[in-house]
Amino acid sequence: MRWVMSFLFVIQMYAMMAIMGIVFLPWALVSRHGARTACRTYCRWVRLTARLMVGLRTEVRGEVPQGEVLIASKHQSFLDIILIFGAVPAGKFIMKRELMWAPVIGQYALRIGCVPVERGKRGQAIARMVKDVARGAAVPGQLIIYPQGTRIAPGVKAPFKVGTAILYEQTGQPCVPAATNVGLFWPRTGIYRKPGLAVVEFLPVIQPGLEKYAFLQKLETEVETASNALMKEAGFDAENHNT
């Protein structure tokens, strides 16, 4: 029964993405506020239906970032995107350039100030990312980046990439680390959604001025430690998990 409800939840979630995207599109095209309102409305819808249909409650902890900051978050599934964007006043993402051409999603991403980046050789990708972020600085807001570069399942170890440290160093902006346990309930692949409490937690700000590798080490330690604590709170011991 839970698998069936999970399947129905996923179907309605993507159907509502298309419906809301089309309904809000005229407003979104003429107003960045309209685009953000549409996206935040969708985030609220997903959180509500996750609770009602599959028993998955959600919570955002910590001080919500404001102003011009980097948010460097653990990334376990689509749900942490929903929770972070729905919480902050003007979120924007570093995104794969090919998403620009996706129907509805691409238009909204550009309207809210997301920064498209081409993937390629590591050095070229970082240089292009810094350049694109600098160009997108005219759109104020909170730049959300995933230091590990992709969704990582609970208990799986993956390095934090240097691109986040370069952005931190070159933008001169404070960085807000964010931890999560959402992958325990909403996996990075598959349909089944588990009941429970999925959490994103904003951690204390890392102020500008650290050397980039010192920053990266501090970021990784704080994000992984807090994420492991959230997962342990939910009954999963990431440190002793065999992958």
N, C-alpha and C positions, 0 to 999 in steps of 0.2 A: 504493500500500500504506500509506503514512504517513497519507493522508487517511482510509482505512478504519479504521486503528488509532485515529486521533484521534476519529472518530465513535463507535467502541466505547468509548473512554475517557470521552467526554462522557456517553454513555448510562448507563454503570455508575456514574459519579460522581453523577448526579442520582438514580439508583435507590438508591444506598447512602445518600444524604442522607435519603430517605424511610424506608428500613429502619432506619437508626440512630436517626432521630428517633422512630420509633414504639417501638423496643426500649427506648430510654433514657427515654422520656417519663414513666413512673411515678416513677422516681428524680428526674428533673428537676423534676417538679411539687412534690415535697416537700423538695428540697434544691438550693440554688443551686450547690453543689459538683457535684452530679450533672449539672446542666445544662452547667456548664463542662467537666466530664469528657467528656460526649457530644460537645461541639463540638470539643474538642482531639483526641479520638479520630478524628473525621471529618477534621480537618486532616491528621493523620498518614496517614490512608488515602489522601487525595488526593495527597499528596506521594509516597507509595510507588507508587501506581498510575501517576502521571505518569512516574516514572522507569522503571518496568517496561514500560509499554505504549507510550509515545511517546518515551522517551529524554530526558525533561526532568528534569534534576537541579535541586535547589533548595538554597539556602544562606542562612542568616541571619548577618549580620556585625554587629560592634559590641557594645557593652554593652547587654544586654536591660534595658529599663526596669522598675523595681520601684516599688511604693508609689503614692502619689497624684500622677500626672503626666498632662499632655496629650501625646499622640503625634500629631504633624502630619505626614502622609505624602503623598508622591506616590502617585497612584492611576492605574494603567494597566489593571488587569483584576481579575477575581475572585481571581487567584492572590496578589496582594499582601495581600488580606484574609486568606487562608488562612495565609500565612507570618507575618504580624504577630500575629494572634490565637493561632496555635499556639505562638508564642514567649513571649508575656507571661503572667504568672500569673493576671491577672484583667481581661482586656480587655473593653471595652464600647464601643459605637459610637453616634455621632449617626446616626440613620436616618430615612428618610422615614416619616411617620406611617401611610401606607397599608399598609406592610409589617406593621404590628401585626395585620392581619386575614388575612395569608397563613397557610395551614395549616402547622403544625409550626414554620416559621421564626419566625412572630410570637410563638409561645409561648416558644420558646427565647430569642429576643432580649430579651423582657421579663424573663425569669428571670435572665439574666446581667447585667441592669442597663442595657441600651441605652436611649438617650434618644430617643423619637419626636418629630419636629419637623414641623410643617405648613409646606409651601412656600406662599409668597404674595408680597406686596410685600416688597421687600428689608428695609426698616426693621422691619416687623412680624415678618418671619421671624427676624431677628436678636434682637429683643426676646424673642420666644417661645422661641428656642433658649437664650438665657441663663437665662430663667426655668425652663425644663424641666431644664437641666443642674443648676441650683441645687437643684431638687427631687430630682434623682437622686443628689445627693451622698451620701446615706445608704448607697448601695451602693459600697463601696470598690473601687478598681481603676484601671486605666489607660484614660483616655478617648481613643479613637481618632477623629480627625477628618481629613477630606480638604480642605485649604484651597482647592483649585480647584473643589470642589463636585461633581465628577463624574469619570468615567474619561477620561483624556487619552492619546491615542495618542502613541507615541514621535515626537519631532521636532515636535510641534504645540505652539505657545505659547498659554498661557491664563493669565489673571491669578490671583493668589492673593487670595481674597476676605477682606473685613475681619472677618467673623464669627469666624475663628480668633483674630485679635488681640484682639477683645472678650472672648472666653472666657479667653484668657491673662491679660488685664488684670484681669478681674473675679473669676476664681477664685484668682488669686495663686499658681497652681501652676507648677512648672518645666515647660518644653516640650522634648520630645525630637523633633527632626526625623528623618524617615526618607526615604531615597532608594530607588529601585528601577529595574530594567531589565526587569521581567517582561513588559511589553507586547511586547517583541521576540519572545517565544516563545509567549505566550498572549495573543492580541489581545483587545481589549475587545468585539469582536463576531466572529461566525463560529465555525467548528468546528475548523479546522486548528490543531494544536499542533506547534511546531517543537522538535527536540532541541536541547540546549544547557544552559547553567547560568544559571538565573534567580536573582537575588539581591535581597534586601531588606537594607539597611544602616541600622542605628541610628546617628545622628550625635551629636556632643557636645551635652550639655544646654544649653539657653538658660535661664538662671536668671530668676526673676521680677524685675520692676522696670523693664524697658524701657518707654518710651512706645510706644503700640500701633502707630503707623506705622513707627517705628524697628524694632520687633520684626518686623513683617510683611516689611519689606525684608530684614532679616537672615535670616529664615526662608526667603524665596523664593530668595535668593542661595545659601544653603547647600544647600537641597534640590535646586535645579536644577543646581548645579555638581556635586554628588555623583552625581545621577542621570545626568547627561551622561557623567561619568567611567565609571560602571558600564556604560552603553550602549556607550561607546567600547571598553571592555574586551571587550565581546561583538562588536565589529566594526561598530558603527553610530555614525556621526558626527552626533549630534543638532544640533550647532551649524551644520553646513553642509548640513543636510537641507532640501530644497525641499518645502514643504507646499502 
